[in-house]
Amino acid sequence: MKSQKYVFWFLTGSQDLYGEDTLKMVARDSREMVEKLNESKMLPCELVWKPTLLTPGDILKTLEEANADAECAGVICWMHTFSPAKMWIAGLNSYKKPLLQLNTQFNLEIPYATMDMDFMNLNQSAHGDREFGYITSRMDLPRKVIAGHWADENTRKRIADWMRVARAVADGKSLRCIRFGDNMREVAVTDGDKVEAMIRYGWSVPYYGIGDLVAYMNEVKESEINALFDEYNSLYEINYNTDNGFDKEFIVDHIKEQAKIEIALRRFLDDKDGKALCTNFQDLHGMKQLPGLAIQRLLADGYGFGAEGDWKTSCLVRTFKAMTEGLVVPGKKGNAFMEDYTYNFVPGEEVNMGSHMLEVDPEIARGKPKIEVHHLGIGDKEAPARLVFNTLEGDGLVAAVVQMPGRFRCIVNEINVVPPKAALPKLPVARMLWKPYPSLSTSAEAWILAGGGHHTAFSNIVTSDMIRDWAEMTGTECLVIDKDSTVNSVRNELRWNNAYYSNKR
């Protein structure tokens, strides 16, 4: 992935009334916590210790410096002692990045036999963090609160997950989604306010004509195409089955056309600083094929993608990839562009089939993907090469960002990916079957009531809590459909959200 290095600042709150000796212990404890957290290797980014904050001037200066530091993706605040919250108002008013309040303490347990008033004055996070929590609530600041001992593995995991989300928010501030053509004609859900998206998330969605890409394709050398074809041959199984009337030479030529597109796309994205892209099969003038295999390969390397000009989904896929960069979860592999296609309504076997005509990420493939060439039946172009595979099974989620009056809404459905009941010999695409929670009918009704689109970002690593954190950091409405959801509960939540966001406008 093409991503910047980010760090997080650890800010410890206190006040100068405690005296020099106590403040030395405050600094010693917070520094040791930061060192041990970094040494744990559980955090995705470095935690940077900052001197104890004692005055309104110190706090304002530090938080303004955090704003100005391009590497700083957020701050973690901890009140070791009591820290009068009015000292924090000016600094918090100026601060614009993600904020985590860590409600912890240096010691794990109460030392009953030795505890005296000096110990109480030094270790009063339960006291000081409530004061800090009051002022952030009074100021209605978006923030995350994590309570637990800093050395506990679950606490560290929660901090790490929050860091990943904040890193994705920082990545979004410079995210350029290269848009070849507009969104598919007359389609509503893939359209949206690009200016508002840039204000809200930092997402830039510049337009380029398909001819700009064709010009890059014309510069690709035959030797480069052959070298990439050899790479394909080493990584994937190429299906030379001629049952569909294609001979081997035809198949090789069409795979090489995708290699040419991939090479050109990578150079174009590099030159335009693009981390995501979207295409449209209605706008392919000068191209022989719709990009398929080429897009799948880019997705596997960390780029976002949305079909039919769906820039919101492309940016969300990239956001998921930024969240999970470097995260290894046994039995799970990542994120993908996805689309709802068709249902199985047989009682007791209700599932949703997701796929797309070409561009599902091979990162989530089960086994070795096959490269196949088939007619597309849409777009009026040559038969494109694509990777064909079934996906990994297990729990995951699908999410979509849609535009509502005055805000963006992120809809999440928790799912369980299951194996196909039978082979799919005539469906030459990547495909996924899932049981949506709480059931197919409830999830579909809730999704449709919420205005969820047919394109989604899939992940078996990102969690609903991480998406909630992202929504909190970015001012996005968030609705999660899970095992406990009912149609009535979703209806009510949508009504409450409408009231809340109408009042915010």
C-alpha positions as CSV (number, residue, x, y, z in Angstrom):
1,M,0.0,0.0,0.0
2,K,1.1,3.6,-0.7
3,S,0.6,5.1,2.7
4,Q,2.2,7.7,4.9
5,K,3.8,7.0,8.2
6,Y,1.6,8.2,11.1
7,V,2.2,8.6,14.9
8,F,0.0,9.3,17.8
9,W,0.7,11.7,20.7
10,F,0.2,10.6,24.3
11,L,-0.9,13.6,26.5
12,T,-0.9,13.4,30.2
13,G,-3.0,15.9,32.2
14,S,-2.2,17.2,35.7
15,Q,-1.7,20.6,37.4
16,D,1.1,22.4,39.1
17,L,-0.5,22.3,42.7
18,Y,0.9,18.8,43.4
19,G,4.5,19.9,43.7
20,E,7.7,18.9,41.9
21,D,8.1,15.4,43.4
22,T,4.6,14.3,42.5
23,L,4.9,15.7,39.0
24,K,8.1,13.8,38.5
25,M,6.3,10.6,39.3
26,V,3.5,11.6,36.9
27,A,6.0,12.0,34.1
28,R,7.8,8.8,35.0
29,D,4.7,6.7,35.0
30,S,3.3,8.1,31.7
31,R,6.6,7.7,30.0
32,E,6.9,4.1,31.1
33,M,3.3,3.4,29.9
34,V,4.2,4.7,26.5
35,E,7.4,2.7,26.3
36,K,5.7,-0.5,27.3
37,L,2.8,0.1,24.9
38,N,5.2,0.6,22.0
39,E,7.3,-2.5,23.1
40,S,4.1,-4.7,23.1
41,K,4.1,-4.5,19.2
42,M,0.3,-4.5,19.4
43,L,-0.1,-0.9,18.2
44,P,0.0,-0.2,14.5
45,C,1.7,3.2,14.9
46,E,4.2,4.6,17.2
47,L,2.9,6.3,20.4
48,V,4.9,9.5,21.1
49,W,5.2,10.7,24.7
50,K,4.8,14.4,25.4
51,P,5.6,16.3,28.6
52,T,2.9,16.6,31.3
53,L,0.4,19.3,30.6
54,L,-0.1,21.7,33.5
55,T,-1.4,25.0,32.2
56,P,-3.9,26.3,29.6
57,G,-1.0,27.7,27.6
58,D,0.8,24.3,27.6
59,I,-2.4,22.5,26.5
60,L,-3.2,25.0,23.7
61,K,0.4,25.0,22.4
62,T,0.6,21.2,22.3
63,L,-2.8,20.6,20.6
64,E,-2.1,23.3,18.0
65,E,1.3,21.6,17.3
66,A,-0.6,18.3,17.0
67,N,-2.9,19.9,14.4
68,A,0.1,21.2,12.4
69,D,2.2,18.0,12.5
70,A,1.4,16.0,9.3
71,E,2.6,12.8,10.9
72,C,0.3,13.1,13.9
73,A,-2.9,11.2,13.2
74,G,-4.5,11.8,16.6
75,V,-3.9,12.2,20.4
76,I,-4.6,10.0,23.4
77,C,-5.3,11.9,26.6
78,W,-5.0,10.5,30.1
79,M,-5.5,12.4,33.4
80,H,-3.0,10.8,35.8
81,T,-4.1,13.2,38.5
82,F,-6.9,15.8,38.7
83,S,-6.6,18.3,35.8
84,P,-9.1,21.2,36.0
85,A,-11.0,21.0,32.7
86,K,-11.4,24.7,32.0
87,M,-7.6,24.6,31.3
88,W,-8.4,22.3,28.3
89,I,-11.1,24.4,26.6
90,A,-9.0,26.6,24.4
91,G,-6.8,23.7,23.3
92,L,-9.8,21.4,22.6
93,N,-11.5,24.2,20.7
94,S,-8.6,24.4,18.3
95,Y,-7.9,20.7,18.0
96,K,-9.2,19.1,14.8
97,K,-8.0,15.5,14.8
98,P,-9.2,12.2,16.4
99,L,-9.3,12.2,20.1
100,L,-9.1,9.2,22.5
101,Q,-9.6,9.5,26.2
102,L,-7.9,6.6,28.0
103,N,-9.5,6.0,31.4
104,T,-6.8,4.0,33.1
105,Q,-4.3,4.2,35.9
106,F,-0.7,3.3,36.3
107,N,-1.2,0.7,39.1
108,L,-3.3,-2.4,38.4
109,E,-4.8,-2.9,41.8
110,I,-5.4,-1.0,45.0
111,P,-2.5,-1.5,47.5
112,Y,-4.6,-1.9,50.6
113,A,-1.8,-2.3,53.1
114,T,0.3,0.7,52.0
115,M,-2.1,3.2,50.4
116,D,-1.9,6.7,51.9
117,M,-3.1,10.2,50.9
118,D,0.0,10.8,48.8
119,F,-0.8,7.7,46.8
120,M,-4.4,8.8,46.4
121,N,-3.4,12.2,45.2
122,L,-1.0,10.8,42.6
123,N,-3.3,8.0,41.3
124,Q,-6.7,9.6,40.9
125,S,-7.4,8.9,37.2
126,A,-10.9,7.8,38.2
127,H,-11.3,11.4,39.5
128,G,-9.4,13.3,36.8
129,D,-10.8,11.5,33.8
130,R,-14.4,12.3,34.9
131,E,-13.5,16.0,34.9
132,F,-12.0,15.7,31.4
133,G,-15.0,13.7,30.3
134,Y,-17.3,16.4,31.4
135,I,-15.7,19.1,29.4
136,T,-15.5,17.0,26.2
137,S,-19.2,16.2,26.7
138,R,-20.1,19.9,27.4
139,M,-18.2,20.9,24.2
140,D,-19.9,18.0,22.3
141,L,-16.6,16.8,20.9
142,P,-16.3,13.7,18.8
143,R,-14.1,11.3,20.7
144,K,-13.6,7.7,21.9
145,V,-13.4,6.6,25.5
146,I,-11.6,3.4,26.5
147,A,-11.6,2.3,30.1
148,G,-9.3,-0.5,31.3
149,H,-5.8,-1.1,32.5
150,W,-3.2,0.0,30.0
151,A,-1.3,-3.3,30.3
152,D,-4.4,-5.4,29.6
153,E,-4.3,-7.1,26.2
154,N,-7.9,-6.3,25.4
155,T,-7.3,-2.6,26.3
156,R,-4.3,-2.5,24.0
157,K,-6.3,-4.2,21.2
158,R,-9.0,-1.5,21.5
159,I,-6.4,1.2,21.4
160,A,-4.8,-0.4,18.4
161,D,-8.2,-0.6,16.6
162,W,-8.9,3.0,17.3
163,M,-5.5,4.0,15.9
164,R,-6.2,2.0,12.7
165,V,-9.4,4.0,12.2
166,A,-7.7,7.3,13.0
167,R,-5.0,6.4,10.5
168,A,-7.6,5.7,7.9
169,V,-9.2,9.1,8.6
170,A,-5.8,10.7,8.1
171,D,-5.3,8.7,4.9
172,G,-8.6,10.0,3.7
173,K,-7.5,13.7,4.0
174,S,-5.2,13.2,1.0
175,L,-7.3,10.5,-0.8
176,R,-7.6,11.1,-4.5
177,C,-10.1,8.8,-6.3
178,I,-9.4,9.0,-10.0
179,R,-12.7,9.0,-11.8
180,F,-12.7,7.8,-15.4
181,G,-16.0,9.1,-16.8
182,D,-19.0,9.9,-14.6
183,N,-21.2,7.6,-12.7
184,M,-23.5,5.3,-14.7
185,R,-26.2,7.3,-16.4
186,E,-29.5,7.8,-14.5
187,V,-28.3,5.8,-11.5
188,A,-29.0,7.7,-8.2
189,V,-27.2,5.9,-5.4
190,T,-23.7,6.1,-6.9
191,D,-24.0,9.9,-7.4
192,G,-23.4,12.4,-4.7
193,D,-21.9,15.7,-3.6
194,K,-18.2,15.5,-4.2
195,V,-17.6,18.9,-2.6
196,E,-19.3,17.9,0.6
197,A,-17.3,14.6,0.6
198,M,-14.1,16.6,0.3
199,I,-15.1,18.9,3.2
200,R,-16.2,15.9,5.3
201,Y,-13.6,13.3,4.6
202,G,-10.9,15.0,2.5
203,W,-11.8,12.7,-0.5
204,S,-10.9,14.4,-3.8
205,V,-12.6,12.9,-6.9
206,P,-11.0,14.4,-10.0
207,Y,-12.4,13.5,-13.4
208,Y,-10.2,12.2,-16.2
209,G,-11.4,11.2,-19.7
210,I,-10.8,7.6,-20.7
211,G,-8.6,8.9,-23.5
212,D,-6.1,10.0,-20.9
213,L,-5.7,6.4,-19.8
214,V,-5.6,5.2,-23.4
215,A,-2.7,7.5,-24.0
216,Y,-0.8,5.8,-21.2
217,M,-1.7,2.4,-22.6
218,N,-0.2,3.3,-26.0
219,E,3.1,3.8,-24.3
220,V,3.3,0.4,-22.7
221,K,6.1,-1.8,-24.2
222,E,5.5,-5.4,-25.4
223,S,8.3,-6.6,-23.2
224,E,6.5,-5.2,-20.1
225,I,3.3,-6.9,-21.1
226,N,5.1,-10.2,-21.5
227,A,6.8,-9.9,-18.1
228,L,3.5,-9.2,-16.4
229,F,1.9,-12.1,-18.2
230,D,4.6,-14.4,-16.8
231,E,3.9,-13.0,-13.3
232,Y,0.2,-13.9,-13.8
233,N,1.2,-17.4,-14.9
234,S,3.2,-17.9,-11.7
235,L,0.5,-16.6,-9.3
236,Y,-2.7,-17.9,-10.8
237,E,-4.0,-20.8,-12.8
238,I,-4.8,-19.8,-16.4
239,N,-7.9,-21.6,-17.8
240,Y,-7.2,-22.5,-21.4
241,N,-10.5,-24.3,-21.7
242,T,-11.8,-23.8,-25.3
243,D,-15.4,-24.9,-24.7
244,N,-16.6,-21.3,-25.2
245,G,-15.0,-21.2,-28.7
246,F,-11.8,-19.3,-27.8
247,D,-8.5,-20.9,-28.7
248,K,-5.4,-20.6,-26.6
249,E,-3.9,-17.7,-28.6
250,F,-7.2,-15.7,-28.2
251,I,-7.1,-16.2,-24.5
252,V,-3.4,-15.2,-24.2
253,D,-4.0,-12.1,-26.2
254,H,-7.0,-11.0,-24.1
255,I,-5.1,-11.6,-20.8
256,K,-2.2,-9.5,-22.2
257,E,-4.7,-6.7,-22.9
258,Q,-5.5,-6.6,-19.2
259,A,-1.8,-6.6,-18.5
260,K,-1.4,-3.5,-20.7
261,I,-4.3,-1.9,-18.8
262,E,-2.8,-2.7,-15.4
263,I,0.6,-1.3,-16.3
264,A,-1.0,1.9,-17.7
265,L,-3.3,2.3,-14.7
266,R,-0.5,1.9,-12.2
267,R,1.5,4.6,-13.9
268,F,-1.5,6.9,-14.3
269,L,-2.4,6.5,-10.6
270,D,1.3,7.1,-9.6
271,D,1.5,10.3,-11.7
272,K,-1.9,11.6,-10.4
273,D,-1.3,10.5,-6.8
274,G,-4.4,8.3,-6.9
275,K,-5.1,5.8,-4.1
276,A,-8.5,4.8,-5.5
277,L,-10.3,4.8,-8.8
278,C,-13.7,4.2,-10.5
279,T,-14.6,3.2,-14.1
280,N,-17.8,3.1,-16.1
281,F,-18.5,0.5,-18.8
282,Q,-20.6,3.2,-20.6
283,D,-17.4,5.2,-21.2
284,L,-14.7,3.0,-22.8
285,H,-14.0,4.9,-26.0
286,G,-10.6,3.8,-27.3
287,M,-10.3,0.7,-25.1
288,K,-10.8,-2.9,-26.3
289,Q,-11.9,-4.2,-22.9
290,L,-13.4,-3.1,-19.6
291,P,-10.7,-3.3,-17.0
292,G,-11.2,-6.5,-15.0
293,L,-8.1,-8.5,-14.0
294,A,-6.2,-5.2,-13.9
295,I,-8.6,-3.7,-11.3
296,Q,-8.6,-6.9,-9.2
297,R,-4.8,-6.7,-9.1
298,L,-4.9,-3.1,-8.0
299,L,-7.4,-3.8,-5.3
300,A,-5.1,-6.5,-3.9
301,D,-2.3,-3.9,-3.6
302,G,-4.4,-1.5,-1.5
303,Y,-6.2,0.7,-4.0
304,G,-9.9,1.4,-3.6
305,F,-12.4,0.7,-6.4
306,G,-16.0,1.3,-7.3
307,A,-17.8,0.2,-10.4
308,E,-20.0,2.4,-12.6
309,G,-18.4,5.5,-11.3
310,D,-19.2,4.8,-7.7
311,W,-16.6,7.0,-6.1
312,K,-18.1,6.7,-2.6
313,T,-17.7,3.0,-2.5
314,S,-14.2,3.2,-4.0
315,C,-13.1,5.6,-1.2
316,L,-14.7,3.4,1.4
317,V,-12.9,0.3,0.1
318,R,-9.6,2.3,0.4
319,T,-10.6,3.4,3.9
320,F,-11.0,-0.2,4.9
321,K,-7.6,-1.1,3.5
322,A,-6.0,1.8,5.3
323,M,-7.6,0.6,8.6
324,T,-6.3,-2.9,8.2
325,E,-2.9,-2.3,6.7
326,G,-0.4,-4.6,8.4
327,L,-3.1,-6.3,10.5
328,V,-2.9,-10.1,10.4
329,V,-6.0,-12.1,11.6
330,P,-5.7,-15.9,11.4
331,G,-8.1,-17.3,8.8
332,K,-9.0,-13.9,7.4
333,K,-7.5,-11.9,4.6
334,G,-9.0,-8.6,4.1
335,N,-11.3,-6.3,2.2
336,A,-13.0,-6.1,-1.2
337,F,-15.4,-4.3,-3.5
338,M,-18.7,-6.2,-3.5
339,E,-22.2,-6.0,-4.9
340,D,-25.5,-7.7,-3.9
341,Y,-26.7,-9.8,-6.8
342,T,-29.4,-12.4,-6.1
343,Y,-31.1,-14.2,-3.2
344,N,-31.8,-17.8,-2.3
345,F,-35.2,-17.7,-0.6
346,V,-35.5,-21.5,0.1
347,P,-36.8,-21.8,3.7
348,G,-33.9,-22.6,6.0
349,E,-31.3,-21.9,3.3
350,E,-31.7,-18.1,2.9
351,V,-28.6,-16.5,1.5
352,N,-27.5,-13.5,-0.4
353,M,-25.1,-13.9,-3.4
354,G,-22.6,-11.1,-3.8
355,S,-20.3,-10.7,-6.8
356,H,-19.5,-8.3,-9.6
357,M,-19.1,-8.8,-13.3
358,L,-15.3,-8.4,-13.0
359,E,-13.7,-6.6,-10.1
360,V,-13.8,-8.5,-6.8
361,D,-10.6,-8.4,-4.8
362,P,-8.6,-11.7,-4.9
363,E,-7.3,-10.8,-1.4
364,I,-10.4,-12.7,-0.1
365,A,-10.1,-15.7,-2.4
366,R,-10.3,-19.2,-1.1
367,G,-7.5,-21.1,-2.8
368,K,-5.7,-20.2,-6.0
369,P,-7.8,-17.9,-8.3
370,K,-8.2,-18.8,-12.0
371,I,-7.7,-16.4,-14.9
372,E,-10.6,-16.9,-17.4
373,V,-11.7,-15.1,-20.5
374,H,-15.4,-14.8,-21.2
375,H,-17.8,-12.5,-23.0
376,L,-19.2,-9.9,-20.7
377,G,-22.7,-9.3,-22.2
378,I,-22.6,-5.6,-21.3
379,G,-20.5,-2.7,-22.5
380,D,-20.2,-3.9,-26.1
381,K,-16.5,-4.6,-25.9
382,E,-14.1,-7.6,-26.2
383,A,-14.2,-10.5,-23.8
384,P,-12.2,-9.4,-20.8
385,A,-9.9,-11.6,-18.6
386,R,-10.8,-11.8,-14.9
387,L,-9.9,-13.8,-11.8
388,V,-12.6,-16.4,-10.9
389,F,-12.8,-17.8,-7.3
390,N,-15.0,-18.5,-4.3
391,T,-14.3,-16.5,-1.2
392,L,-13.1,-17.3,2.3
393,E,-15.9,-18.2,4.8
394,G,-16.7,-16.8,8.2
395,D,-18.0,-13.7,9.8
396,G,-17.6,-10.3,8.1
397,L,-19.6,-7.3,7.2
398,V,-20.6,-5.2,4.2
399,A,-21.0,-1.4,4.3
400,A,-22.1,1.4,2.1
401,V,-21.9,5.2,2.2
402,V,-25.0,6.9,0.8
403,Q,-25.9,10.6,0.8
404,M,-28.9,11.8,2.8
405,P,-30.1,15.4,3.1
406,G,-27.4,17.3,5.0
407,R,-25.1,14.4,5.7
408,F,-23.6,11.1,4.6
409,R,-25.0,7.8,6.1
410,C,-22.9,4.7,6.5
411,I,-25.0,1.5,6.7
412,V,-23.3,-1.7,7.9
413,N,-24.7,-5.3,7.8
414,E,-22.9,-8.0,9.8
415,I,-22.8,-11.3,7.8
416,N,-21.6,-14.8,7.8
417,V,-20.0,-16.0,4.6
418,V,-20.9,-19.6,3.7
419,P,-19.7,-22.0,1.0
420,P,-21.8,-22.4,-2.1
421,K,-24.2,-25.3,-1.9
422,A,-23.1,-26.5,-5.3
423,A,-20.6,-25.7,-8.0
424,L,-21.2,-22.7,-10.2
425,P,-19.6,-23.8,-13.5
426,K,-21.4,-21.2,-15.7
427,L,-20.7,-18.2,-13.5
428,P,-17.2,-17.1,-14.4
429,V,-16.7,-14.4,-11.8
430,A,-15.6,-14.1,-8.2
431,R,-18.6,-14.9,-6.0
432,M,-19.5,-14.8,-2.3
433,L,-22.6,-16.2,-0.5
434,W,-23.5,-14.9,2.9
435,K,-26.2,-15.2,5.5
436,P,-26.9,-11.7,6.7
437,Y,-27.7,-11.0,10.3
438,P,-30.3,-11.3,11.8
439,S,-31.9,-12.9,8.7
440,L,-32.2,-12.4,5.0
441,S,-35.6,-10.8,5.1
442,T,-34.9,-8.5,8.1
443,S,-31.5,-7.4,6.9
444,A,-32.8,-6.7,3.4
445,E,-35.8,-4.7,4.7
446,A,-33.7,-2.7,7.1
447,W,-31.0,-2.1,4.4
448,I,-33.6,-0.9,1.9
449,L,-35.4,1.3,4.6
450,A,-32.0,2.9,5.3
451,G,-31.4,3.7,1.6
452,G,-28.4,1.3,1.3
453,G,-27.0,0.9,-2.2
454,H,-26.2,-2.2,-4.2
455,H,-22.4,-1.6,-4.1
456,T,-20.6,-2.2,-0.8
457,A,-17.2,-2.5,0.8
458,F,-16.7,-6.0,2.3
459,S,-14.3,-6.9,5.1
460,N,-13.7,-9.9,7.3
461,I,-11.2,-7.9,9.4
462,V,-12.8,-4.5,10.0
463,T,-15.4,-4.6,12.8
464,S,-18.7,-2.7,13.3
465,D,-17.1,-0.9,16.3
466,M,-14.2,0.4,14.0
467,I,-16.8,1.7,11.5
468,R,-18.7,3.4,14.4
469,D,-15.4,5.0,15.5
470,W,-14.8,6.2,11.9
471,A,-18.3,7.6,11.7
472,E,-17.7,9.5,15.0
473,M,-14.5,10.9,13.8
474,T,-15.9,12.1,10.5
475,G,-19.4,13.2,11.5
476,T,-21.1,10.5,9.5
477,E,-24.4,8.9,10.5
478,C,-23.9,5.2,11.2
479,L,-26.5,2.4,11.2
480,V,-25.5,-1.1,12.1
481,I,-27.7,-4.1,11.2
482,D,-26.7,-7.0,13.4
483,K,-28.0,-10.1,15.2
484,D,-30.1,-7.9,17.5
485,S,-31.7,-5.7,14.9
486,T,-35.4,-5.7,14.0
487,V,-37.2,-3.8,11.3
488,N,-38.9,-1.7,14.0
489,S,-35.7,-0.9,15.9
490,V,-34.1,0.2,12.6
491,R,-37.1,2.3,11.7
492,N,-36.9,4.0,15.1
493,E,-33.1,4.5,14.9
494,L,-33.5,6.1,11.4
495,R,-36.1,8.5,12.8
496,W,-33.9,9.5,15.8
497,N,-31.0,10.0,13.5
498,N,-33.1,12.2,11.2
499,A,-34.1,14.3,14.1
500,Y,-30.6,14.6,15.4
501,Y,-29.0,15.5,12.1
502,S,-31.9,17.9,11.2
503,N,-31.1,19.7,14.4
504,K,-27.4,19.8,13.6
505,R,-28.0,21.6,10.3
